[in-house]
Amino acid sequence: MSMTPEAYENKKWRGLNNLQSALSRTKLGDHHYGYSSARYNKFESLSDLLEISLIVLENLDEISYSGGVNTAKEMESLADEIQYNAVQLSEISCRLKNEAERWAQSALRPIS
């Protein structure tokens, strides 16, 4: 059973009602989607990266040793990609916190 568009939007915005009201019709610029193929962008890539990582961690006993060093290198590559994305997410988090503080200070200033 699929979600209605309204149910999807509510789930997507996670109860951030004020932000959803102000921004739900706003679209991201194309530069956020990168130059990858038409429907595979960095958002889908991050979701896939998380899914693959959890599959690997939860099923280590199922991975054959026949791949040897190459399998270990693939796991390290996956870990490096996660770390790179974690740094990017951390930077976004810091920017968002700084902007939230700046926005709140501006909102509380008396209007002259």
N, CA, C and O atoms as a GROMACS GRO file, in nm:
protein
  448
    1MET      N    1   0.084  -0.117   0.000
    1MET     CA    2   0.000   0.000   0.000
    1MET      C    3   0.090   0.124   0.000
    1MET      O    4   0.177   0.138   0.085
    2SER      N    5   0.067   0.212  -0.094
    2SER     CA    6   0.149   0.333  -0.102
    2SER      C    7   0.083   0.449  -0.027
    2SER      O    8  -0.038   0.449  -0.003
    3MET      N    9   0.165   0.545   0.007
    3MET     CA   10   0.117   0.662   0.079
    3MET      C   11   0.056   0.763  -0.018
    3MET      O   12   0.096   0.771  -0.134
    4THR      N   13  -0.037   0.838   0.032
    4THR     CA   14  -0.089   0.949  -0.047
    4THR      C   15   0.019   1.057  -0.050
    4THR      O   16   0.105   1.060   0.037
    5PRO      N   17   0.015   1.146  -0.149
    5PRO     CA   18   0.113   1.255  -0.151
    5PRO      C   19   0.113   1.337  -0.022
    5PRO      O   20   0.219   1.378   0.026
    6GLU      N   21  -0.003   1.360   0.034
    6GLU     CA   22  -0.012   1.436   0.160
    6GLU      C   23   0.054   1.360   0.275
    6GLU      O   24   0.125   1.420   0.355
    7ALA      N   25   0.030   1.230   0.284
    7ALA     CA   26   0.092   1.149   0.389
    7ALA      C   27   0.243   1.147   0.373
    7ALA      O   28   0.316   1.154   0.472
    8TYR      N   29   0.290   1.136   0.249
    8TYR     CA   30   0.435   1.139   0.223
    8TYR      C   31   0.495   1.272   0.269
    8TYR      O   32   0.598   1.273   0.336
    9GLU      N   33   0.432   1.384   0.234
    9GLU     CA   34   0.483   1.515   0.273
    9GLU      C   35   0.488   1.528   0.425
    9GLU      O   36   0.585   1.581   0.480
   10ASN      N   37   0.385   1.481   0.494
   10ASN     CA   38   0.384   1.488   0.641
   10ASN      C   39   0.496   1.404   0.701
   10ASN      O   40   0.562   1.446   0.796
   11LYS      N   41   0.519   1.287   0.646
   11LYS     CA   42   0.627   1.201   0.694
   11LYS      C   43   0.763   1.265   0.664
   11LYS      O   44   0.853   1.265   0.748
   12LYS      N   45   0.776   1.318   0.544
   12LYS     CA   46   0.901   1.382   0.501
   12LYS      C   47   0.938   1.498   0.595
   12LYS      O   48   1.054   1.510   0.633
   13TRP      N   49   0.842   1.581   0.632
   13TRP     CA   50   0.870   1.700   0.713
   13TRP      C   51   0.878   1.670   0.863
   13TRP      O   52   0.908   1.761   0.940
   14ARG      N   53   0.851   1.546   0.906
   14ARG     CA   54   0.875   1.500   1.043
   14ARG      C   55   0.812   1.586   1.153
   14ARG      O   56   0.871   1.601   1.260
   15GLY      N   57   0.698   1.643   1.129
   15GLY     CA   58   0.634   1.726   1.230
   15GLY      C   59   0.692   1.865   1.242
   15GLY      O   60   0.662   1.936   1.338
   16LEU      N   61   0.774   1.906   1.146
   16LEU     CA   62   0.831   2.041   1.146
   16LEU      C   63   0.730   2.134   1.078
   16LEU      O   64   0.752   2.184   0.968
   17ASN      N   65   0.620   2.154   1.146
   17ASN     CA   66   0.502   2.218   1.086
   17ASN      C   67   0.526   2.360   1.036
   17ASN      O   68   0.480   2.395   0.927
   18ASN      N   69   0.597   2.442   1.112
   18ASN     CA   70   0.622   2.579   1.068
   18ASN      C   71   0.710   2.582   0.944
   18ASN      O   72   0.685   2.657   0.851
   19LEU      N   73   0.815   2.499   0.945
   19LEU     CA   74   0.904   2.493   0.829
   19LEU      C   75   0.830   2.436   0.707
   19LEU      O   76   0.847   2.484   0.595
   20GLN      N   77   0.748   2.335   0.730
   20GLN     CA   78   0.672   2.276   0.620
   20GLN      C   79   0.577   2.380   0.560
   20GLN      O   80   0.566   2.392   0.438
   21SER      N   81   0.510   2.454   0.645
   21SER     CA   82   0.417   2.555   0.597
   21SER      C   83   0.488   2.661   0.513
   21SER      O   84   0.437   2.705   0.411
   22ALA      N   85   0.606   2.701   0.558
   22ALA     CA   86   0.680   2.807   0.489
   22ALA      C   87   0.752   2.758   0.363
   22ALA      O   88   0.768   2.835   0.268
   23LEU      N   89   0.794   2.633   0.362
   23LEU     CA   90   0.888   2.590   0.258
   23LEU      C   91   0.846   2.470   0.174
   23LEU      O   92   0.920   2.432   0.083
   24SER      N   93   0.734   2.409   0.201
   24SER     CA   94   0.701   2.283   0.133
   24SER      C   95   0.688   2.296  -0.018
   24SER      O   96   0.703   2.197  -0.090
   25ARG      N   97   0.661   2.415  -0.068
   25ARG     CA   98   0.650   2.433  -0.214
   25ARG      C   99   0.784   2.476  -0.277
   25ARG      O  100   0.793   2.493  -0.399
   26THR      N  101   0.886   2.493  -0.194
   26THR     CA  102   1.017   2.534  -0.242
   26THR      C  103   1.094   2.411  -0.292
   26THR      O  104   1.094   2.307  -0.226
   27LYS      N  105   1.157   2.425  -0.405
   27LYS     CA  106   1.235   2.315  -0.461
   27LYS      C  107   1.384   2.348  -0.453
   27LYS      O  108   1.424   2.464  -0.462
   28LEU      N  109   1.465   2.246  -0.437
   28LEU     CA  110   1.610   2.264  -0.436
   28LEU      C  111   1.660   2.292  -0.576
   28LEU      O  112   1.601   2.247  -0.674
   29GLY      N  113   1.769   2.368  -0.585
   29GLY     CA  114   1.831   2.394  -0.713
   29GLY      C  115   1.893   2.268  -0.770
   29GLY      O  116   1.926   2.174  -0.697
   30ASP      N  117   1.907   2.265  -0.901
   30ASP     CA  118   1.961   2.148  -0.969
   30ASP      C  119   2.101   2.111  -0.921
   30ASP      O  120   2.138   1.993  -0.926
   31HIS      N  121   2.179   2.208  -0.873
   31HIS     CA  122   2.316   2.178  -0.830
   31HIS      C  123   2.320   2.079  -0.713
   31HIS      O  124   2.423   2.017  -0.691
   32HIS      N  125   2.211   2.064  -0.640
   32HIS     CA  126   2.208   1.968  -0.529
   32HIS      C  127   2.192   1.825  -0.579
   32HIS      O  128   2.217   1.730  -0.504
   33TYR      N  129   2.153   1.810  -0.702
   33TYR     CA  130   2.129   1.676  -0.755
   33TYR      C  131   2.248   1.621  -0.832
   33TYR      O  132   2.247   1.504  -0.870
   34GLY      N  133   2.347   1.700  -0.856
   34GLY     CA  134   2.469   1.653  -0.921
   34GLY      C  135   2.450   1.623  -1.067
   34GLY      O  136   2.348   1.653  -1.128
   35TYR      N  137   2.553   1.562  -1.123
   35TYR     CA  138   2.553   1.533  -1.265
   35TYR      C  139   2.528   1.386  -1.294
   35TYR      O  140   2.553   1.339  -1.404
   36SER      N  141   2.478   1.316  -1.197
   36SER     CA  142   2.456   1.173  -1.216
   36SER      C  143   2.336   1.149  -1.307
   36SER      O  144   2.273   1.243  -1.355
   37SER      N  145   2.306   1.024  -1.329
   37SER     CA  146   2.198   0.989  -1.421
   37SER      C  147   2.066   1.053  -1.379
   37SER      O  148   2.053   1.103  -1.268
   38ALA      N  149   1.973   1.050  -1.466
   38ALA     CA  150   1.848   1.126  -1.453
   38ALA      C  151   1.778   1.108  -1.318
   38ALA      O  152   1.734   1.207  -1.260
   39ARG      N  153   1.767   0.989  -1.268
   39ARG     CA  154   1.690   0.970  -1.146
   39ARG      C  155   1.774   0.924  -1.027
   39ARG      O  156   1.719   0.899  -0.920
   40TYR      N  157   1.904   0.913  -1.041
   40TYR     CA  158   1.987   0.869  -0.930
   40TYR      C  159   2.070   0.987  -0.884
   40TYR      O  160   2.166   1.025  -0.951
   41ASN      N  161   2.034   1.044  -0.772
   41ASN     CA  162   2.103   1.163  -0.724
   41ASN      C  163   2.165   1.138  -0.587
   41ASN      O  164   2.161   1.026  -0.535
   42LYS      N  165   2.223   1.243  -0.530
   42LYS     CA  166   2.294   1.224  -0.404
   42LYS      C  167   2.203   1.184  -0.289
   42LYS      O  168   2.249   1.122  -0.193
   43PHE      N  169   2.076   1.218  -0.297
   43PHE     CA  170   1.983   1.180  -0.190
   43PHE      C  171   1.957   1.029  -0.195
   43PHE      O  172   1.958   0.962  -0.092
   44GLU      N  173   1.934   0.979  -0.314
   44GLU     CA  174   1.914   0.835  -0.330
   44GLU      C  175   2.043   0.760  -0.299
   44GLU      O  176   2.041   0.653  -0.240
   45SER      N  177   2.155   0.816  -0.340
   45SER     CA  178   2.285   0.755  -0.315
   45SER      C  179   2.310   0.740  -0.165
   45SER      O  180   2.359   0.637  -0.121
   46LEU      N  181   2.278   0.842  -0.088
   46LEU     CA  182   2.298   0.837   0.057
   46LEU      C  183   2.210   0.730   0.119
   46LEU      O  184   2.254   0.656   0.208
   47SER      N  185   2.087   0.720   0.074
   47SER     CA  186   1.997   0.616   0.123
   47SER      C  187   2.051   0.477   0.090
   47SER      O  188   2.049   0.388   0.175
   48ASP      N  189   2.099   0.459  -0.033
   48ASP     CA  190   2.156   0.330  -0.072
   48ASP      C  191   2.281   0.298   0.008
   48ASP      O  192   2.301   0.184   0.048
   49LEU      N  193   2.364   0.398   0.031
   49LEU     CA  194   2.486   0.379   0.108
   49LEU      C  195   2.454   0.330   0.250
   49LEU      O  196   2.519   0.238   0.300
   50LEU      N  197   2.356   0.391   0.312
   50LEU     CA  198   2.316   0.349   0.446
   50LEU      C  199   2.260   0.207   0.443
   50LEU      O  200   2.293   0.125   0.529
   51GLU      N  201   2.176   0.178   0.345
   51GLU     CA  202   2.118   0.044   0.336
   51GLU      C  203   2.226  -0.062   0.315
   51GLU      O  204   2.225  -0.165   0.383
   52ILE      N  205   2.318  -0.040   0.221
   52ILE     CA  206   2.424  -0.136   0.194
   52ILE      C  207   2.511  -0.156   0.318
   52ILE      O  208   2.547  -0.269   0.352
   53SER      N  209   2.544  -0.048   0.386
   53SER     CA  210   2.628  -0.057   0.505
   53SER      C  211   2.562  -0.142   0.614
   53SER      O  212   2.627  -0.225   0.676
   54LEU      N  213   2.434  -0.120   0.635
   54LEU     CA  214   2.363  -0.198   0.737
   54LEU      C  215   2.349  -0.344   0.696
   54LEU      O  216   2.358  -0.433   0.780
   55ILE      N  217   2.328  -0.369   0.566
   55ILE     CA  218   2.322  -0.508   0.517
   55ILE      C  219   2.455  -0.577   0.544
   55ILE      O  220   2.457  -0.691   0.592
   56VAL      N  221   2.565  -0.510   0.514
   56VAL     CA  222   2.697  -0.568   0.537
   56VAL      C  223   2.716  -0.598   0.686
   56VAL      O  224   2.753  -0.710   0.722
   57LEU      N  225   2.689  -0.500   0.771
   57LEU     CA  226   2.713  -0.518   0.914
   57LEU      C  227   2.625  -0.627   0.975
   57LEU      O  228   2.668  -0.698   1.065
   58GLU      N  229   2.504  -0.640   0.926
   58GLU     CA  230   2.413  -0.738   0.983
   58GLU      C  231   2.430  -0.878   0.924
   58GLU      O  232   2.369  -0.974   0.972
   59ASN      N  233   2.514  -0.890   0.822
   59ASN     CA  234   2.529  -1.019   0.754
   59ASN      C  235   2.675  -1.055   0.729
   59ASN      O  236   2.707  -1.120   0.629
   60LEU      N  237   2.763  -1.015   0.818
   60LEU     CA  238   2.906  -1.044   0.800
   60LEU      C  239   2.935  -1.192   0.783
   60LEU      O  240   3.024  -1.230   0.707
   61ASP      N  241   2.861  -1.276   0.853
   61ASP     CA  242   2.885  -1.420   0.845
   61ASP      C  243   2.849  -1.478   0.709
   61ASP      O  244   2.892  -1.589   0.675
   62GLU      N  245   2.771  -1.405   0.630
   62GLU     CA  246   2.730  -1.453   0.499
   62GLU      C  247   2.830  -1.417   0.390
   62GLU      O  248   2.819  -1.466   0.277
   63ILE      N  249   2.926  -1.332   0.421
   63ILE     CA  250   3.022  -1.286   0.320
   63ILE      C  251   3.133  -1.390   0.307
   63ILE      O  252   3.202  -1.422   0.404
   64SER      N  253   3.150  -1.439   0.186
   64SER     CA  254   3.251  -1.541   0.158
   64SER      C  255   3.391  -1.482   0.172
   64SER      O  256   3.415  -1.366   0.139
   65TYR      N  257   3.483  -1.566   0.220
   65TYR     CA  258   3.622  -1.524   0.230
   65TYR      C  259   3.695  -1.537   0.097
   65TYR      O  260   3.813  -1.502   0.086
   66SER      N  261   3.626  -1.588  -0.004
   66SER     CA  262   3.692  -1.610  -0.133
   66SER      C  263   3.736  -1.479  -0.199
   66SER      O  264   3.828  -1.478  -0.281
   67GLY      N  265   3.671  -1.368  -0.163
   67GLY     CA  266   3.711  -1.239  -0.219
   67GLY      C  267   3.837  -1.184  -0.157
   67GLY      O  268   3.902  -1.095  -0.213
   68GLY      N  269   3.873  -1.237  -0.041
   68GLY     CA  270   3.996  -1.199   0.027
   68GLY      C  271   4.013  -1.051   0.048
   68GLY      O  272   3.922  -0.982   0.094
   69VAL      N  273   4.131  -1.003   0.013
   69VAL     CA  274   4.168  -0.864   0.034
   69VAL      C  275   4.074  -0.768  -0.039
   69VAL      O  276   4.046  -0.659   0.010
   70ASN      N  277   4.024  -0.808  -0.156
   70ASN     CA  278   3.934  -0.721  -0.231
   70ASN      C  279   3.806  -0.693  -0.155
   70ASN      O  280   3.754  -0.581  -0.158
   71THR      N  281   3.753  -0.793  -0.085
   71THR     CA  282   3.632  -0.772  -0.005
   71THR      C  283   3.661  -0.676   0.109
   71THR      O  284   3.580  -0.588   0.138
   72ALA      N  285   3.774  -0.692   0.175
   72ALA     CA  286   3.812  -0.601   0.283
   72ALA      C  287   3.828  -0.459   0.230
   72ALA      O  288   3.787  -0.363   0.296
   73LYS      N  289   3.888  -0.445   0.112
   73LYS     CA  290   3.904  -0.312   0.053
   73LYS      C  291   3.769  -0.250   0.019
   73LYS      O  292   3.750  -0.130   0.036
   74GLU      N  293   3.674  -0.331  -0.028
   74GLU     CA  294   3.540  -0.280  -0.056
   74GLU      C  295   3.473  -0.230   0.071
   74GLU      O  296   3.408  -0.126   0.071
   75MET      N  297   3.489  -0.305   0.180
   75MET     CA  298   3.431  -0.263   0.308
   75MET      C  299   3.496  -0.133   0.356
   75MET      O  300   3.427  -0.045   0.407
   76GLU      N  301   3.626  -0.121   0.339
   76GLU     CA  302   3.696   0.002   0.377
   76GLU      C  303   3.652   0.119   0.289
   76GLU      O  304   3.637   0.231   0.338
   77SER      N  305   3.631   0.093   0.162
   77SER     CA  306   3.583   0.196   0.070
   77SER      C  307   3.444   0.244   0.112
   77SER      O  308   3.414   0.363   0.110
   78LEU      N  309   3.360   0.148   0.149
   78LEU     CA  310   3.225   0.180   0.196
   78LEU      C  311   3.233   0.265   0.323
   78LEU      O  312   3.160   0.363   0.338
   79ALA      N  313   3.322   0.228   0.414
   79ALA     CA  314   3.341   0.303   0.538
   79ALA      C  315   3.390   0.444   0.508
   79ALA      O  316   3.345   0.540   0.571
   80ASP      N  317   3.483   0.458   0.413
   80ASP     CA  318   3.534   0.590   0.376
   80ASP      C  319   3.423   0.678   0.318
   80ASP      O  320   3.415   0.797   0.348
   81GLU      N  321   3.339   0.618   0.236
   81GLU     CA  322   3.229   0.695   0.177
   81GLU      C  323   3.130   0.740   0.284
   81GLU      O  324   3.079   0.852   0.279
   82ILE      N  325   3.104   0.653   0.380
   82ILE     CA  326   3.016   0.691   0.492
   82ILE      C  327   3.078   0.805   0.571
   82ILE      O  328   3.010   0.901   0.608
   83GLN      N  329   3.207   0.795   0.597
   83GLN     CA  330   3.276   0.900   0.674
   83GLN      C  331   3.271   1.033   0.600
   83GLN      O  332   3.246   1.136   0.661
   84TYR      N  333   3.294   1.031   0.469
   84TYR     CA  334   3.286   1.153   0.389
   84TYR      C  335   3.147   1.215   0.400
   84TYR      O  336   3.134   1.336   0.420
   85ASN      N  337   3.044   1.133   0.386
   85ASN     CA  338   2.907   1.183   0.396
   85ASN      C  339   2.876   1.233   0.537
   85ASN      O  340   2.803   1.330   0.554
   86ALA      N  341   2.931   1.166   0.638
   86ALA     CA  342   2.910   1.210   0.776
   86ALA      C  343   2.968   1.349   0.799
   86ALA      O  344   2.908   1.432   0.867
   87VAL      N  345   3.085   1.375   0.742
   87VAL     CA  346   3.146   1.507   0.752
   87VAL      C  347   3.058   1.611   0.684
   87VAL      O  348   3.036   1.720   0.737
   88GLN      N  349   3.009   1.578   0.565
   88GLN     CA  350   2.920   1.670   0.493
   88GLN      C  351   2.794   1.699   0.574
   88GLN      O  352   2.750   1.814   0.583
   89LEU      N  353   2.735   1.595   0.633
   89LEU     CA  354   2.615   1.612   0.714
   89LEU      C  355   2.645   1.693   0.840
   89LEU      O  356   2.562   1.774   0.883
   90SER      N  357   2.761   1.672   0.899
   90SER     CA  358   2.800   1.749   1.018
   90SER      C  359   2.813   1.897   0.984
   90SER      O  360   2.771   1.983   1.062
   91GLU      N  361   2.871   1.927   0.868
   91GLU     CA  362   2.883   2.067   0.826
   91GLU      C  363   2.746   2.129   0.803
   91GLU      O  364   2.724   2.245   0.839
   92ILE      N  365   2.656   2.055   0.744
   92ILE     CA  366   2.520   2.106   0.723
   92ILE      C  367   2.453   2.130   0.857
   92ILE      O  368   2.384   2.230   0.876
   93SER      N  369   2.473   2.037   0.952
   93SER     CA  370   2.415   2.051   1.084
   93SER      C  371   2.464   2.178   1.154
   93SER      O  372   2.386   2.252   1.212
   94CYS      N  373   2.595   2.201   1.147
   94CYS     CA  374   2.652   2.321   1.209
   94CYS      C  375   2.596   2.448   1.145
   94CYS      O  376   2.559   2.543   1.215
   95ARG      N  377   2.590   2.450   1.014
   95ARG     CA  378   2.535   2.566   0.944
   95ARG      C  379   2.390   2.590   0.985
   95ARG      O  380   2.350   2.704   1.009
   96LEU      N  381   2.312   2.482   0.991
   96LEU     CA  382   2.171   2.495   1.028
   96LEU      C  383   2.155   2.548   1.170
   96LEU      O  384   2.070   2.634   1.195
   97LYS      N  385   2.235   2.498   1.263
   97LYS     CA  386   2.229   2.547   1.401
   97LYS      C  387   2.266   2.695   1.408
   97LYS      O  388   2.201   2.772   1.478
   98ASN      N  389   2.372   2.734   1.336
   98ASN     CA  390   2.412   2.875   1.333
   98ASN      C  391   2.303   2.963   1.274
   98ASN      O  392   2.274   3.070   1.326
   99GLU      N  393   2.243   2.917   1.166
   99GLU     CA  394   2.136   2.994   1.102
   99GLU      C  395   2.012   3.000   1.190
   99GLU      O  396   1.942   3.102   1.191
  100ALA      N  397   1.984   2.894   1.264
  100ALA     CA  398   1.868   2.894   1.354
  100ALA      C  399   1.888   3.000   1.463
  100ALA      O  400   1.795   3.072   1.498
  101GLU      N  401   2.010   3.007   1.515
  101GLU     CA  402   2.040   3.106   1.618
  101GLU      C  403   2.030   3.248   1.561
  101GLU      O  404   1.970   3.337   1.622
  102ARG      N  405   2.089   3.269   1.443
  102ARG     CA  406   2.084   3.400   1.378
  102ARG      C  407   1.939   3.439   1.347
  102ARG      O  408   1.899   3.553   1.368
  103TRP      N  409   1.862   3.343   1.298
  103TRP     CA  410   1.722   3.370   1.264
  103TRP      C  411   1.643   3.406   1.389
  103TRP      O  412   1.564   3.501   1.388
  104ALA      N  413   1.663   3.331   1.497
  104ALA     CA  414   1.591   3.357   1.622
  104ALA      C  415   1.625   3.496   1.677
  104ALA      O  416   1.537   3.566   1.726
  105GLN      N  417   1.753   3.535   1.669
  105GLN     CA  418   1.793   3.668   1.717
  105GLN      C  419   1.726   3.776   1.634
  105GLN      O  420   1.680   3.878   1.687
  106SER      N  421   1.720   3.755   1.503
  106SER     CA  422   1.654   3.853   1.415
  106SER      C  423   1.506   3.861   1.443
  106SER      O  424   1.448   3.970   1.442
  107ALA      N  425   1.445   3.748   1.469
  107ALA     CA  426   1.301   3.744   1.494
  107ALA      C  427   1.265   3.812   1.626
  107ALA      O  428   1.155   3.865   1.640
  108LEU      N  429   1.357   3.810   1.722
  108LEU     CA  430   1.329   3.868   1.853
  108LEU      C  431   1.362   4.016   1.862
  108LEU      O  432   1.326   4.082   1.959
  109ARG      N  433   1.432   4.070   1.760
  109ARG     CA  434   1.464   4.213   1.760
  109ARG      C  435   1.337   4.296   1.749
  109ARG      O  436   1.247   4.265   1.670
  110PRO      N  437   1.330   4.401   1.830
  110PRO     CA  438   1.212   4.488   1.816
  110PRO      C  439   1.214   4.561   1.682
  110PRO      O  440   1.319   4.604   1.633
  111ILE      N  441   1.098   4.573   1.623
  111ILE     CA  442   1.084   4.646   1.497
  111ILE      C  443   1.080   4.794   1.528
  111ILE      O  444   1.001   4.838   1.611
  112SER      N  445   1.167   4.872   1.459
  112SER     CA  446   1.170   5.015   1.486
  112SER      C  447   1.079   5.091   1.394
  112SER      O  448   1.069   5.213   1.404
   0.00000   0.00000   0.00000
